[in-house]
Amino acid sequence: MSSVLVVEDESAIAELIALNLRHAGFEVTLAADAAQAQAAVDAVLPDLVLLDWMLPGQSGVALARQWRSAARTKELPVILLTARAEESDKVAGLDAGADDYITKPFSTNELLARMRAVLRRKAPEALDTAVTVGPLTLDPGTRRVSREGQEVKVGPTEFRLLHFFMTHPERVHSRAQLLDRVWGDHVFIEERTVDVHIKRLREALEPVQCARLIETVRGAGYRLTEHAAALSA
């Protein structure tokens, strides 16, 4: 289930968008201005942001530009929503860092299609591409995990779990989300099974001092953070 932050100051529009997105299977968070949006992103990076251009205080375009300039949010997918239809406005929005631009009014089908397109473009380029977070490297092609050449032995489920974490770093994932994205929503197993595999993954990473990269976020779930790398060095 992908998470979407909807930044829209008109509550009726925001609730309508949220209703349609939830019906389509998205997890939705609402923010009414730039300050609320920044607080939401600081707490948990969403998979995508729907950002209204005209907001009280700081504009959506200014906020998009701010996110693009910060290391943590520079790859955050952003779609601008606006009543501005001039070509110059579209160019300004895209130059600010938006991945796409939708002019109001728009249909739910168009919005969902644009969202899916942006999410596809922002996904990891290939499932067999090696990924590195902090000192840890995972290579799906060879099924190897290592720290500076020292190999880490992990089971197949732990490998898939770690791969998901490493391709979505710094984001908090609930147990339900992990079951859906790692095991598949067709598998009916208890959420506490996730805790068992997290424990096994940490045990596997302990010999190379990388267990702390997997953080427990109380009341929310788990995340992988490279900021713990210095503690584990």
Phi, psi and omega in degrees: 000119179280145180258137183233131173260120179258115181253103186208126185275344176272108190299324181295318178293316181300316181292325179293315177299314181299317179300313180293321180291319178295322178297329180274000174100010179270152173266123191243136171239141181250144173221140186261349178205178185296322181296315177296321180296316180296320179296320179295318180291323177297325182285309182213126177289121177283169176283335182199149177240130169261114193239116177289139181293309185269106178235152175295136182081240181285135181284161177298323179297317178296322179292318178299317179296321179296317179296321181294336182272353182256137185302319185291330188244007186294336180259007182294121180293129183228130172244123178277136174247127184201156175274352179287122186246358181290147180301322180297325178292318178298316179299317179298318180295316180291322178295333178287348177118002178293144179277336178202173189214122180239128181270131176284146353282153180225158179273156177299321181297319178294316180301312181297320180295317179295320179298314180298321180296316179295317180297323177295317181293328183273352180293159175307137189303322180208143183294339181260013178281131178294142179234146179230130174229120184059229181274357189260136177235136178235129180242103181297330182296320180258356181059039181241144174238136182209158170236112178049046176090346179272117186285146178246128180269116178230150177287169184298320179290318178296325178297313180296320180296315180294321178299316179297314179300316186287336176269356175225057185293152175073355180265141178274130180240128177288166177299320179297319179295320179294320177300319182292315188274333183259315181269330184100139186288355178275354181263118183262091178230161185286148182297332181292345174300326178301317181300321180297315182286329173298317179298316179296321180295317178297320179298322179291326182276345184301317181300337178253019176056041179240007183298328183288349177296333178269107183259142170270126177254106188305129178079359184234314181150228184225157172211159172254128181228131178282349180293342177276354185299320182296325179291332186261001184290000000 
